[in-house]
Amino acid sequence: MKVAQLLAGMELTGMAVHLPTLKQPLAAVEARQAALTRLAERSLGRAINLASPQQVSEALYVTLRLPRPRGGEAAAKAGHGSTADPALQALVLGRSGTGLSGLG
């Protein structure tokens, strides 16, 4: 019972967070994300939501005509090429002429 009371007290109290310390890395991540989005949009000639697996798949495998990686059966069943990390890493490592090699 004492452990439950202790845990309940900890949960109610919470923990201190220094927001300026958290915001600095977040700003860097957001800036990198914006830069990658601009690069993708410039390469495609249109807007893209990089958080959408369907849009990324269409851009890579339809618009840019990159080879679909082996595996990725789940993506194929969903009607698009794989956007899983191993598939994207394979594209970055194997496609120096596509502009993707600078993303790794």
C-alpha positions in Angstrom: 0.0 0.0 0.0 2.8 2.4 0.8 4.3 1.9 -2.7 0.9 2.7 -4.3 0.7 5.9 -2.2 4.2 6.9 -3.1 3.6 6.3 -6.9 0.3 8.3 -6.7 2.1 11.2 -5.0 4.8 11.1 -7.7 2.2 11.1 -10.5 0.3 14.0 -9.0 3.5 16.0 -8.4 4.9 15.4 -11.8 8.4 16.5 -12.8 10.0 19.8 -13.5 10.8 20.6 -17.1 13.0 23.5 -18.2 11.2 24.5 -21.4 14.0 26.6 -22.9 16.3 23.6 -22.7 13.7 21.5 -24.6 12.8 24.2 -27.2 16.4 24.5 -28.5 16.7 21.0 -30.0 13.1 21.2 -31.1 13.8 24.3 -33.1 16.7 22.6 -34.8 14.6 19.6 -35.7 11.8 21.8 -37.1 14.3 23.8 -39.1 15.8 20.6 -40.6 12.4 19.2 -41.4 11.4 22.5 -43.1 14.6 22.4 -45.2 14.0 18.8 -46.2 10.5 19.6 -47.2 11.6 22.5 -49.3 14.3 20.3 -51.0 11.7 17.6 -51.7 9.2 20.1 -53.1 11.9 21.7 -55.3 12.9 18.3 -56.6 9.3 17.2 -57.3 8.0 20.6 -58.5 5.0 20.4 -56.2 4.0 20.4 -52.6 4.4 17.2 -50.5 3.6 16.2 -47.0 6.6 14.2 -45.8 4.6 12.8 -42.9 2.3 11.0 -45.4 3.6 7.5 -46.4 1.3 7.6 -49.5 2.7 10.9 -50.7 6.3 9.9 -50.1 5.8 6.6 -51.8 4.2 8.2 -54.9 7.0 10.8 -55.1 9.7 8.2 -54.9 8.3 5.3 -56.9 6.0 7.0 -59.4 7.2 10.6 -59.9 11.0 9.9 -59.5 10.7 6.3 -60.8 13.1 4.9 -58.2 13.2 1.1 -58.0 11.0 -0.3 -55.3 13.0 -2.1 -52.6 12.7 -5.9 -52.0 10.3 -6.8 -49.3 7.8 -4.3 -48.3 4.8 -6.7 -48.7 2.7 -4.7 -46.3 3.3 -1.5 -48.3 2.5 -3.3 -51.6 -0.8 -4.5 -50.1 -1.6 -0.9 -49.1 -1.1 0.0 -52.7 2.2 1.9 -52.4 6.0 1.2 -52.2 7.7 0.9 -48.8 8.6 4.0 -46.9 10.0 2.0 -44.0 13.4 3.2 -42.7 15.4 0.3 -44.3 13.8 0.9 -47.7 14.6 4.6 -47.5 18.1 4.0 -46.3 18.7 1.6 -49.3 17.5 4.4 -51.6 19.9 6.9 -50.1 22.8 4.6 -50.2 22.2 3.3 -53.7 21.1 6.4 -55.6 23.9 9.0 -55.7 22.5 10.4 -59.0 19.1 11.2 -57.7 19.8 13.9 -55.2 18.9 11.5 -52.4 22.5 10.8 -51.4 22.8 14.1 -49.5 19.9 13.3 -47.2 21.6 10.6 -45.1 
